Amino acid sequence: MTSDKSFTRKFNPVGPLEPDDFGYNPAPSADDRVHVLVCVMSANTPQINSSLLKKMTEVREKASELGIPQMAVMTHIDAACGEIQKDLKNVYRSRHLQKKMKDFSAAVGIPVNCIFPVKNYSEEIDMNDEVDILILSALRKIIDFGDDFIEKMETE
């Protein structure tokens, strides 16, 4: 039995992949590449830890260097804002939510128009069209961003 360094090296979540890491693919196909970077954050969190924001910014900047589109999904919007909890149709009227989105955008660098608010199913027993519309809209944008990235890769 041979001792191959690449088989014994452990995944390091703190550092980047290295060419000698097991499973490293130096020439990934389109199917093997990341097509969209999606950050998920809770609107109900009072403040995001600065070290986490720094890490998110670093990942986003690396994705930018690779041409990968980025977006964010802001969850728990109803728990973060009483007017949204009363009526989900107030999602784009809420000054509190707009401020949360602008603050996150400024901290991480994802444009506000690429941050999609969603309400989590938490207490509902039945499906709710208003909740579904927000979730499906965010998912549709994820798919659209990914499709655009693939088309761009194919033309290069």
Buried (B, 14 or more C-beta within 10 A) or exposed (E): EEEEEEEEEEEEEEEEEEEEBEEEEEEEEEEEEEBBBBBEBBBBBEEBEEEEBEEBBEBBEEBEEEEBBBBBBBBBBBBBBEBBEEEBEBBEEBEBBBEBBEEBBEBBEBEEEBBBBBBBEEEEEEEEEEBEBBBEEBBEBBEEBBEEBBEEEEEE
